[in-house]
Amino acid sequence: MDELALLTEFRDQLPPELFTQPFRFAEVETPAQHRANLLKARELLAEAGWAIRGGVLRDGDGEPFELEFLSQDPEDARLLLPYFRQLKRLGIVASLRLTESTQFINRLRGFDFDAMLRDSTILMPPIIELKPFFHTESAVVPLSRNPGGISHPVVDILVEKAILARTMREVIAVCRALDRVLLWEYFQLPLDAVARPRTVYWDKFGRPDFEPKYWPPFPDGWWYDPGKAARIDLGN
């Protein structure tokens, strides 16, 4: 495939699995599967020098593994609390720090946070925002769209190639290659996803016969349909 050809020269800088298998997050449906994943996570943490002492995960110096999510939206708790329960089973002390707008901005400006929630909405075509989201240049800019500080030499090269692409085939190949690297390097952890556009409407309007892949037609892609409207009894 074109994207693998682009990545071959960087093989020594990338996870070997990237070249041999498609990326998949573990699908967890039962408590047993949860337990297996947690045991694997504990093994990886132990290899990195972390051990549970007194119910808390600690490094070789006895410092606890603490993770604070910065937010200004109380609704973030709905997504984070189930995640925190799993982290607690590993001995990780996780918390949500709610701040008002000024403090939130100041802490982002000073890179004073461990983690945060953000959506992954990106404009189409995707090459428009690749540099602000993923390039090293944006990693050191306060309040950029790269708050996680993604900085990887292969990612930088692919972003530049995507910007310079001149054909659709080139764009698709580079973006697929970039997608592989971003996924296999685990720069972001997905906690929530919407499988399809969610639109509520009153059926007296005409709508397109198909849904676009990247943006639902509402509120721009509809029109008044007198035939449908005539079927609605308002009880007057």
N, C-alpha and C positions, 0 to 999 in steps of 0.2 A: 504494500500500500504506500501511497505517496507520503503519508505522515511518518511512517516508519523509516522511509528513506531519509527524511529530514533529520531524524533523531539518531541514526546509526553512528554518526561521527561523535556523538556525545555519550556513547554507551557507558563509558567509565565514570560519568558524572550522574547517572540516573539509576533508579532501582531496576534490577534485572527483570523483575516481573512485568515491567512496563512493556517489554518486547515480546512476551510470551503469552499473555492472557489479558482479556478485557477487565477493566476495573469494575468491581462490584463491592458495595458495602454489605456487610453481613446482614442477612435477613433474619430477624429475631421474632419468633412467634410464640415461643413457649418459655417457661421459667428455666428449663434445662439448657436451652440455647443461651439465655442470658448468663447462666452460671459458667458455661464453657467460655464465653467471650471474656467474662471477668477474670477467670483463671488465666487466660492467655495474657490479659492486660497486666495481671499481677506478676507473671513471669517476666514480661518485658521490663516492668519497673524494677524488679529485683536485679535484672541484668545491668540496669543503669545505676545500681547502688542504693535503691530505696527499699526500706523494710518497715513493716508495721510494728510499732512499739507503743504500748498503752492505747491501742485502738486508733492510732494516728500514723499515717505514712510519714516516715522521716528519712533524711539523708544520712550520710556517714557522720556528720557533725551534730546530728540530733535535731536539725531544723525541720519543722513540719512542712508538708506539701500543702500550700494554701493557694486557692484560686478565687479571685474576686472579679465578678462581672460588673462592668460599669454600665449604668443605664439611667435614662430619665423617664422611662415608661414603665409604670407598675404592671402593665399587661405582659411584660417580658417574663414575669414569674410563672405564668402559665406554661411556657416552654421550658424554662430552666429548672423548676423544682423537680420534675421527674428525672432529669439529668443529674441533678445534685444527689438524689437518692442513690443512683448507681455509683457516683463518685465516692459517696460515703462508705459504701461497701468495700472500696479499695483503700479506705483510710484517708482519702483526700478531703480536706476541709474547703468546701465551696460556699460562696456567698454572693448575694446580689446587692450591689451598692447603688441605691437610688439617689440621684442628685438633681438639684434644680439646674436650669439651662446654663447659667453663667459658670457654675462649677464644672458641669459636664464639658463645656467647650474648653475651659482652661485646662482640665486634666487631659483632654485629647490633644490640645496644643502642646502640652509638655510631655506627651507619651507616658502619662502617669496612670497606667491601668494594666491589668493582666489580660483581660479578654472583654469582648463586647459582642452583642448581637447586631447583625446588620443583614439587610436583604441582598440578594445577588442580582437585582435588576440591572441589565446592561442594554444600552441602546443598540439598535440594529442599523447598519451592519456592525458586527461586534468590534471590528478594527478601530472604530471611532474612539472607544474608551479603554482599549487594552493598556496603554501606557499609564493613565491615571490609576488603574486598578491593580496592575501587576508588576510594573517596571521598578527597578531599583531606584530610579530618580524620584518616584513618588513615595518610596518607603521612608525617606528622611524629611519629607515635607509635612509640617504640621497641618492637621485638618485635611489631609488628602483623602482620596477614596481608597487608599491602601493602608487602613489603620493597623492591619496585622503585620505590616512591615515586610511583605513578600519581597525577597531580594535573592534571585537565583540567576547565575550566569546564562544557563540555557533558556530560562524564561525570557530574559532580556533579549537574547538573540532572536528567539521566535517572535516576540512582539515587534521587533524591528523588521523582520521579514514580512510579517503580516501587513504592516503599514506600507511597505514597498511593493506588495503584491499587485499585479496588474491584470490578472485573469481570475475568474470565479474559481477555477480549479486550484489555483495557487492559494487563494484565500481559504478555501475549504481545507486543503491539506495542512496549511500552517496552523489554522485554528484547531483542527483535530489534534495535531501534534502538541500544541500548547495545552489543550484540554487534558491529554494524557499526563503531561508533566505535572500540571496543577493538582490533578486527582491523586496521582501516586506519591506526591510529596506531602499530602495531607496538610495543606496550608489552612484549610477551613474544615469545620465539622458541621455538617448539615443537621439541624435539629427539627426543622419543619419544612414541609413542601406542599405546594398546591398542585394536584395532579392535572387539573384542567381549569380554564377560566370559570369564575363563579359570577353569573349574571342573573339578576332577578328582573323580570319584565312583566308587563300587563299585555296579554295577547290580543291587542288590537292594532299592533304595528307589524309591518312587513320587515323581515330580516333576511340577511344573506343565506344562501343554501349551505354554506360551509363556514367553519370557524377558522380564522387564520391561526397559524402556529404560535405566533409571538404576542398577539394583542387581540383581545375580544372586540367584537364590532361595536358594542355599546360603549359610550352613548352616541357615537358618530354614525355608525352603520345601520341605521334603521329609518323607516318612513311610515307615515300614517297610511293605514289600509282601511278604506271605508267598508269593504266587505266584512272584515273581521270585526270592526267596531260595531257594525249593525247587529252582530250576534249577542252583544253584551247587554243584558237587561239590568239597568241601574235601579229598577224598582220605582221609577217616577210616574 
